[in-house]
Amino acid sequence: MHGLVNYFYSMFSDSSIEGIWITNSTLKLRWTGVFSSSSASSLVYEVSIGKAEGWSDVLQWVETMDTELLVSPLQHLTDYYVTVTGINGAGLYETTKFVLN
């Protein structure tokens, strides 16, 4: 779509976090290779999004086993603070945070 900017952040050569605007109000978040586990199928992800750092007023701790998530409604050209936590079967976790704008 014209005027929509996609977000891409690569932490390492084999990992990335992407925000892909599907429409003016729907964003696809995708994270690949960000979290590691001896059994990737055992990872659970918790995702939250807020309008300020540490907030979850847009999306509150949604759990998924997928490495992507559709989020709507959002306002394009607005800063959103995203937190993704990967949790393995033993309960050990790692968190990454970034800003979509």
N, CA, C and O atoms as a GROMACS GRO file, in nm:
protein
  404
    1MET      N    1   0.084  -0.117   0.000
    1MET     CA    2   0.000   0.000   0.000
    1MET      C    3   0.088   0.123   0.000
    1MET      O    4   0.194   0.125   0.064
    2HIS      N    5   0.047   0.224  -0.070
    2HIS     CA    6   0.123   0.347  -0.081
    2HIS      C    7   0.129   0.419   0.052
    2HIS      O    8   0.027   0.434   0.120
    3GLY      N    9   0.248   0.464   0.089
    3GLY     CA   10   0.264   0.543   0.210
    3GLY      C   11   0.287   0.463   0.337
    3GLY      O   12   0.313   0.522   0.442
    4LEU      N   13   0.278   0.331   0.331
    4LEU     CA   14   0.300   0.250   0.449
    4LEU      C   15   0.445   0.207   0.454
    4LEU      O   16   0.500   0.157   0.355
    5VAL      N   17   0.507   0.226   0.568
    5VAL     CA   18   0.648   0.192   0.585
    5VAL      C   19   0.658   0.066   0.668
    5VAL      O   20   0.598   0.056   0.775
    6ASN      N   21   0.731  -0.031   0.619
    6ASN     CA   22   0.755  -0.154   0.694
    6ASN      C   23   0.875  -0.134   0.784
    6ASN      O   24   0.967  -0.059   0.751
    7TYR      N   25   0.874  -0.201   0.895
    7TYR     CA   26   0.981  -0.193   0.994
    7TYR      C   27   1.061  -0.321   0.987
    7TYR      O   28   1.005  -0.430   0.981
    8PHE      N   29   1.192  -0.309   0.988
    8PHE     CA   30   1.279  -0.426   0.987
    8PHE      C   31   1.397  -0.399   1.078
    8PHE      O   32   1.462  -0.295   1.069
    9TYR      N   33   1.426  -0.493   1.166
    9TYR     CA   34   1.539  -0.481   1.257
    9TYR      C   35   1.608  -0.615   1.262
    9TYR      O   36   1.546  -0.716   1.292
   10SER      N   37   1.738  -0.616   1.234
   10SER     CA   38   1.815  -0.739   1.239
   10SER      C   39   1.913  -0.732   1.354
   10SER      O   40   2.004  -0.649   1.355
   11MET      N   41   1.894  -0.820   1.453
   11MET     CA   42   1.981  -0.822   1.569
   11MET      C   43   2.113  -0.890   1.536
   11MET      O   44   2.220  -0.844   1.576
   12PHE      N   45   2.105  -0.999   1.462
   12PHE     CA   46   2.221  -1.076   1.419
   12PHE      C   47   2.195  -1.116   1.275
   12PHE      O   48   2.086  -1.092   1.223
   13SER      N   49   2.292  -1.174   1.211
   13SER     CA   50   2.275  -1.207   1.069
   13SER      C   51   2.164  -1.309   1.045
   13SER      O   52   2.105  -1.311   0.937
   14ASP      N   53   2.134  -1.393   1.144
   14ASP     CA   54   2.031  -1.496   1.125
   14ASP      C   55   1.904  -1.466   1.205
   14ASP      O   56   1.824  -1.557   1.226
   15SER      N   57   1.885  -1.343   1.250
   15SER     CA   58   1.764  -1.310   1.325
   15SER      C   59   1.708  -1.177   1.278
   15SER      O   60   1.782  -1.091   1.229
   16SER      N   61   1.578  -1.161   1.293
   16SER     CA   62   1.516  -1.035   1.253
   16SER      C   63   1.383  -1.017   1.325
   16SER      O   64   1.319  -1.113   1.368
   17ILE      N   65   1.345  -0.892   1.336
   17ILE     CA   66   1.212  -0.855   1.384
   17ILE      C   67   1.155  -0.764   1.276
   17ILE      O   68   1.218  -0.667   1.235
   18GLU      N   69   1.034  -0.797   1.230
   18GLU     CA   70   0.972  -0.720   1.123
   18GLU      C   71   0.835  -0.673   1.165
   18GLU      O   72   0.762  -0.742   1.236
   19GLY      N   73   0.800  -0.554   1.120
   19GLY     CA   74   0.663  -0.504   1.128
   19GLY      C   75   0.618  -0.474   0.987
   19GLY      O   76   0.675  -0.387   0.921
   20ILE      N   77   0.518  -0.544   0.940
   20ILE     CA   78   0.472  -0.531   0.801
   20ILE      C   79   0.328  -0.480   0.804
   20ILE      O   80   0.239  -0.548   0.853
   21TRP      N   81   0.307  -0.361   0.752
   21TRP     CA   82   0.171  -0.305   0.748
   21TRP      C   83   0.091  -0.376   0.639
   21TRP      O   84   0.125  -0.368   0.521
   22ILE      N   85  -0.014  -0.444   0.680
   22ILE     CA   86  -0.102  -0.514   0.588
   22ILE      C   87  -0.207  -0.416   0.533
   22ILE      O   88  -0.239  -0.417   0.414
   23THR      N   89  -0.259  -0.332   0.623
   23THR     CA   90  -0.351  -0.224   0.587
   23THR      C   91  -0.309  -0.102   0.668
   23THR      O   92  -0.208  -0.106   0.738
   24ASN      N   93  -0.385   0.008   0.659
   24ASN     CA   94  -0.354   0.128   0.737
   24ASN      C   95  -0.368   0.104   0.887
   24ASN      O   96  -0.317   0.183   0.966
   25SER      N   97  -0.436  -0.003   0.928
   25SER     CA   98  -0.458  -0.026   1.071
   25SER      C   99  -0.417  -0.165   1.119
   25SER      O  100  -0.433  -0.196   1.237
   26THR      N  101  -0.365  -0.248   1.031
   26THR     CA  102  -0.327  -0.385   1.068
   26THR      C  103  -0.179  -0.406   1.041
   26THR      O  104  -0.129  -0.381   0.932
   27LEU      N  105  -0.110  -0.454   1.144
   27LEU     CA  106   0.033  -0.478   1.135
   27LEU      C  107   0.062  -0.625   1.162
   27LEU      O  108   0.006  -0.684   1.254
   28LYS      N  109   0.149  -0.684   1.081
   28LYS     CA  110   0.197  -0.819   1.106
   28LYS      C  111   0.334  -0.809   1.171
   28LYS      O  112   0.429  -0.759   1.110
   29LEU      N  113   0.344  -0.855   1.296
   29LEU     CA  114   0.472  -0.864   1.364
   29LEU      C  115   0.532  -1.001   1.338
   29LEU      O  116   0.461  -1.102   1.346
   30ARG      N  117   0.659  -1.005   1.306
   30ARG     CA  118   0.726  -1.133   1.281
   30ARG      C  119   0.865  -1.128   1.343
   30ARG      O  120   0.939  -1.032   1.323
   31TRP      N  121   0.900  -1.232   1.418
   31TRP     CA  122   1.034  -1.241   1.478
   31TRP      C  123   1.090  -1.378   1.444
   31TRP      O  124   1.026  -1.480   1.468
   32THR      N  125   1.210  -1.380   1.388
   32THR     CA  126   1.274  -1.506   1.351
   32THR      C  127   1.416  -1.509   1.404
   32THR      O  128   1.490  -1.411   1.390
   33GLY      N  129   1.455  -1.619   1.463
   33GLY     CA  130   1.589  -1.637   1.512
   33GLY      C  131   1.627  -1.550   1.630
   33GLY      O  132   1.745  -1.541   1.665
   34VAL      N  133   1.530  -1.485   1.692
   34VAL     CA  134   1.557  -1.395   1.804
   34VAL      C  135   1.583  -1.472   1.932
   34VAL      O  136   1.668  -1.434   2.012
   35PHE      N  137   1.509  -1.580   1.951
   35PHE     CA  138   1.521  -1.660   2.072
   35PHE      C  139   1.574  -1.798   2.035
   35PHE      O  140   1.545  -1.850   1.928
   36SER      N  141   1.653  -1.856   2.124
   36SER     CA  142   1.707  -1.990   2.097
   36SER      C  143   1.669  -2.085   2.208
   36SER      O  144   1.658  -2.047   2.325
   37SER      N  145   1.650  -2.209   2.170
   37SER     CA  146   1.618  -2.316   2.263
   37SER      C  147   1.663  -2.446   2.200
   37SER      O  148   1.669  -2.457   2.078
   38SER      N  149   1.695  -2.545   2.283
   38SER     CA  150   1.736  -2.674   2.227
   38SER      C  151   1.620  -2.738   2.151
   38SER      O  152   1.642  -2.823   2.064
   39SER      N  153   1.499  -2.699   2.184
   39SER     CA  154   1.380  -2.747   2.113
   39SER      C  155   1.292  -2.627   2.082
   39SER      O  156   1.211  -2.585   2.165
   40ALA      N  157   1.309  -2.572   1.962
   40ALA     CA  158   1.236  -2.450   1.925
   40ALA      C  159   1.085  -2.470   1.933
   40ALA      O  160   1.011  -2.374   1.955
   41SER      N  161   1.038  -2.594   1.916
   41SER     CA  162   0.894  -2.618   1.921
   41SER      C  163   0.839  -2.602   2.062
   41SER      O  164   0.718  -2.594   2.081
   42SER      N  165   0.927  -2.598   2.163
   42SER     CA  166   0.880  -2.586   2.299
   42SER      C  167   0.872  -2.440   2.345
   42SER      O  168   0.833  -2.414   2.459
   43LEU      N  169   0.908  -2.346   2.258
   43LEU     CA  170   0.903  -2.205   2.297
   43LEU      C  171   0.762  -2.150   2.290
   43LEU      O  172   0.687  -2.175   2.196
   44VAL      N  173   0.727  -2.074   2.393
   44VAL     CA  174   0.602  -1.999   2.396
   44VAL      C  175   0.642  -1.853   2.400
   44VAL      O  176   0.738  -1.816   2.468
   45TYR      N  177   0.569  -1.769   2.327
   45TYR     CA  178   0.601  -1.627   2.321
   45TYR      C  179   0.489  -1.548   2.386
   45TYR      O  180   0.371  -1.578   2.366
   46GLU      N  181   0.526  -1.448   2.463
   46GLU     CA  182   0.431  -1.352   2.518
   46GLU      C  183   0.460  -1.218   2.452
   46GLU      O  184   0.574  -1.171   2.452
   47VAL      N  185   0.356  -1.157   2.397
   47VAL     CA  186   0.372  -1.031   2.323
   47VAL      C  187   0.283  -0.925   2.386
   47VAL      O  188   0.165  -0.949   2.413
   48SER      N  189   0.340  -0.809   2.410
   48SER     CA  190   0.259  -0.696   2.455
   48SER      C  191   0.301  -0.573   2.376
   48SER      O  192   0.415  -0.562   2.330
   49ILE      N  193   0.206  -0.480   2.361
   49ILE     CA  194   0.231  -0.356   2.287
   49ILE      C  195   0.167  -0.242   2.365
   49ILE      O  196   0.054  -0.253   2.413
   50GLY      N  197   0.240  -0.134   2.377
   50GLY     CA  198   0.188  -0.017   2.446
   50GLY      C  199   0.225   0.111   2.376
   50GLY      O  200   0.308   0.112   2.286
   51LYS      N  201   0.162   0.220   2.418
   51LYS     CA  202   0.191   0.351   2.360
   51LYS      C  203   0.306   0.420   2.433
   51LYS      O  204   0.346   0.530   2.395
   52ALA      N  205   0.358   0.356   2.537
   52ALA     CA  206   0.477   0.405   2.608
   52ALA      C  207   0.555   0.283   2.654
   52ALA      O  208   0.500   0.173   2.666
   53GLU      N  209   0.683   0.301   2.681
   53GLU     CA  210   0.766   0.190   2.724
   53GLU      C  211   0.713   0.128   2.853
   53GLU      O  212   0.685   0.198   2.950
   54GLY      N  213   0.700  -0.006   2.852
   54GLY     CA  214   0.651  -0.078   2.968
   54GLY      C  215   0.500  -0.089   2.976
   54GLY      O  216   0.448  -0.161   3.061
   55TRP      N  217   0.429  -0.020   2.889
   55TRP     CA  218   0.282  -0.026   2.889
   55TRP      C  219   0.236  -0.144   2.805
   55TRP      O  220   0.308  -0.194   2.720
   56SER      N  221   0.114  -0.186   2.831
   56SER     CA  222   0.049  -0.291   2.749
   56SER      C  223  -0.095  -0.250   2.723
   56SER      O  224  -0.186  -0.333   2.728
   57ASP      N  225  -0.115  -0.121   2.695
   57ASP     CA  226  -0.250  -0.068   2.673
   57ASP      C  227  -0.307  -0.099   2.536
   57ASP      O  228  -0.427  -0.082   2.514
   58VAL      N  229  -0.224  -0.143   2.442
   58VAL     CA  230  -0.271  -0.177   2.308
   58VAL      C  231  -0.295  -0.327   2.296
   58VAL      O  232  -0.396  -0.371   2.240
   59LEU      N  233  -0.202  -0.406   2.348
   59LEU     CA  234  -0.211  -0.553   2.345
   59LEU      C  235  -0.151  -0.605   2.474
   59LEU      O  236  -0.035  -0.576   2.506
   60GLN      N  237  -0.229  -0.681   2.550
   60GLN     CA  238  -0.184  -0.727   2.681
   60GLN      C  239  -0.143  -0.873   2.678
   60GLN      O  240  -0.228  -0.961   2.672
   61TRP      N  241  -0.015  -0.898   2.684
   61TRP     CA  242   0.046  -1.029   2.703
   61TRP      C  243  -0.028  -1.144   2.636
   61TRP      O  244  -0.080  -1.234   2.701
   62VAL      N  245  -0.031  -1.138   2.505
   62VAL     CA  246  -0.090  -1.245   2.426
   62VAL      C  247   0.014  -1.357   2.414
   62VAL      O  248   0.129  -1.331   2.380
   63GLU      N  249  -0.027  -1.479   2.442
   63GLU     CA  250   0.062  -1.595   2.430
   63GLU      C  251   0.040  -1.664   2.297
   63GLU      O  252  -0.073  -1.679   2.251
   64THR      N  253   0.151  -1.705   2.234
   64THR     CA  254   0.145  -1.776   2.107
   64THR      C  255   0.266  -1.866   2.094
   64THR      O  256   0.370  -1.842   2.157
   65MET      N  257   0.253  -1.969   2.013
   65MET     CA  258   0.368  -2.054   1.979
   65MET      C  259   0.418  -2.019   1.839
   65MET      O  260   0.520  -2.072   1.794
   66ASP      N  261   0.348  -1.929   1.770
   66ASP     CA  262   0.388  -1.883   1.637
   66ASP      C  263   0.492  -1.773   1.650
   66ASP      O  264   0.505  -1.711   1.756
   67THR      N  265   0.565  -1.748   1.544
   67THR     CA  266   0.664  -1.640   1.544
   67THR      C  267   0.614  -1.520   1.465
   67THR      O  268   0.694  -1.438   1.417
   68GLU      N  269   0.484  -1.508   1.453
   68GLU     CA  270   0.424  -1.389   1.395
   68GLU      C  271   0.285  -1.369   1.452
   68GLU      O  272   0.222  -1.463   1.501
   69LEU      N  273   0.238  -1.245   1.445
   69LEU     CA  274   0.111  -1.210   1.506
   69LEU      C  275   0.053  -1.091   1.432
   69LEU      O  276   0.124  -0.993   1.407
   70LEU      N  277  -0.075  -1.098   1.397
   70LEU     CA  278  -0.145  -0.984   1.338
   70LEU      C  279  -0.203  -0.899   1.450
   70LEU      O  280  -0.264  -0.951   1.543
   71VAL      N  281  -0.183  -0.767   1.440
   71VAL     CA  282  -0.231  -0.676   1.544
   71VAL      C  283  -0.312  -0.565   1.478
   71VAL      O  284  -0.267  -0.502   1.382
   72SER      N  285  -0.432  -0.542   1.531
   72SER     CA  286  -0.515  -0.432   1.483
   72SER      C  287  -0.621  -0.403   1.589
   72SER      O  288  -0.649  -0.490   1.671
   73PRO      N  289  -0.680  -0.288   1.592
   73PRO     CA  290  -0.648  -0.173   1.506
   73PRO      C  291  -0.534  -0.092   1.565
   73PRO      O  292  -0.528  -0.068   1.686
   74LEU      N  293  -0.445  -0.050   1.479
   74LEU     CA  294  -0.335   0.039   1.516
   74LEU      C  295  -0.344   0.164   1.429
   74LEU      O  296  -0.406   0.164   1.323
   75GLN      N  297  -0.282   0.270   1.475
   75GLN     CA  298  -0.275   0.393   1.396
   75GLN      C  299  -0.139   0.401   1.331
   75GLN      O  300  -0.036   0.398   1.398
   76HIS      N  301  -0.139   0.412   1.199
   76HIS     CA  302  -0.014   0.422   1.125
   76HIS      C  303   0.056   0.551   1.164
   76HIS      O  304  -0.010   0.650   1.196
   77LEU      N  305   0.188   0.553   1.161
   77LEU     CA  306   0.272   0.667   1.196
   77LEU      C  307   0.262   0.704   1.344
   77LEU      O  308   0.274   0.821   1.380
   78THR      N  309   0.239   0.604   1.428
   78THR     CA  310   0.236   0.620   1.573
   78THR      C  311   0.342   0.529   1.633
   78THR      O  312   0.362   0.418   1.585
   79ASP      N  313   0.410   0.576   1.736
   79ASP     CA  314   0.509   0.491   1.804
   79ASP      C  315   0.438   0.388   1.891
   79ASP      O  316   0.349   0.420   1.970
   80TYR      N  317   0.480   0.262   1.876
   80TYR     CA  318   0.430   0.152   1.960
   80TYR      C  319   0.550   0.080   2.020
   80TYR      O  320   0.646   0.048   1.950
   81TYR      N  321   0.543   0.056   2.148
   81TYR     CA  322   0.651  -0.011   2.221
   81TYR      C  323   0.615  -0.158   2.234
   81TYR      O  324   0.516  -0.193   2.299
   82VAL      N  325   0.696  -0.244   2.174
   82VAL     CA  326   0.666  -0.386   2.165
   82VAL      C  327   0.762  -0.463   2.256
   82VAL      O  328   0.882  -0.438   2.258
   83THR      N  329   0.706  -0.558   2.331
   83THR     CA  330   0.785  -0.648   2.413
   83THR      C  331   0.750  -0.791   2.373
   83THR      O  332   0.633  -0.829   2.375
   84VAL      N  333   0.851  -0.869   2.337
   84VAL     CA  334   0.832  -1.011   2.305
   84VAL      C  335   0.921  -1.091   2.400
   84VAL      O  336   1.041  -1.067   2.408
   85THR      N  337   0.860  -1.185   2.470
   85THR     CA  338   0.934  -1.272   2.562
   85THR      C  339   0.922  -1.415   2.513
   85THR      O  340   0.811  -1.464   2.491
   86GLY      N  341   1.035  -1.483   2.497
   86GLY     CA  342   1.037  -1.624   2.461
   86GLY      C  343   1.059  -1.706   2.587
   86GLY      O  344   1.153  -1.679   2.663
   87ILE      N  345   0.974  -1.805   2.610
   87ILE     CA  346   0.981  -1.887   2.731
   87ILE      C  347   0.994  -2.033   2.690
   87ILE      O  348   0.914  -2.083   2.611
   88ASN      N  349   1.095  -2.103   2.745
   88ASN     CA  350   1.111  -2.244   2.711
   88ASN      C  351   1.034  -2.333   2.808
   88ASN      O  352   0.972  -2.284   2.903
   89GLY      N  353   1.038  -2.462   2.785
   89GLY     CA  354   0.962  -2.558   2.865
   89GLY      C  355   1.002  -2.561   3.011
   89GLY      O  356   0.922  -2.601   3.096
   90ALA      N  357   1.125  -2.520   3.044
   90ALA     CA  358   1.172  -2.517   3.183
   90ALA      C  359   1.134  -2.387   3.253
   90ALA      O  360   1.161  -2.370   3.372
   91GLY      N  361   1.073  -2.293   3.178
   91GLY     CA  362   1.034  -2.166   3.237
   91GLY      C  363   1.139  -2.057   3.226
   91GLY      O  364   1.118  -1.946   3.274
   92LEU      N  365   1.253  -2.088   3.164
   92LEU     CA  366   1.355  -1.986   3.142
   92LEU      C  367   1.309  -1.894   3.030
   92LEU      O  368   1.246  -1.938   2.934
   93TYR      N  369   1.339  -1.766   3.043
   93TYR     CA  370   1.288  -1.672   2.944
   93TYR      C  371   1.392  -1.569   2.904
   93TYR      O  372   1.491  -1.546   2.974
   94GLU      N  373   1.366  -1.509   2.790
   94GLU     CA  374   1.448  -1.400   2.737
   94GLU      C  375   1.352  -1.300   2.675
   94GLU      O  376   1.255  -1.338   2.610
   95THR      N  377   1.380  -1.171   2.695
   95THR     CA  378   1.290  -1.067   2.647
   95THR      C  379   1.363  -0.973   2.553
   95THR      O  380   1.479  -0.939   2.576
   96THR      N  381   1.294  -0.932   2.447
   96THR     CA  382   1.346  -0.829   2.359
   96THR      C  383   1.240  -0.720   2.348
   96THR      O  384   1.120  -0.747   2.349
   97LYS      N  385   1.286  -0.596   2.339
   97LYS     CA  386   1.197  -0.481   2.328
   97LYS      C  387   1.241  -0.395   2.212
   97LYS      O  388   1.360  -0.382   2.184
   98PHE      N  389   1.143  -0.336   2.144
   98PHE     CA  390   1.175  -0.246   2.034
   98PHE      C  391   1.058  -0.151   2.012
   98PHE      O  392   0.948  -0.173   2.063
   99VAL      N  393   1.082  -0.046   1.936
   99VAL     CA  394   0.981   0.054   1.908
   99VAL      C  395   0.945   0.045   1.760
   99VAL      O  396   1.033   0.048   1.674
  100LEU      N  397   0.817   0.035   1.733
  100LEU     CA  398   0.767   0.045   1.595
  100LEU      C  399   0.720   0.189   1.575
  100LEU      O  400   0.647   0.243   1.658
  101ASN      N  401   0.762   0.250   1.466
  101ASN     CA  402   0.715   0.386   1.440
  101ASN      C  403   0.699   0.408   1.292
  101ASN      O  404   0.660   0.517   1.251
   0.00000   0.00000   0.00000
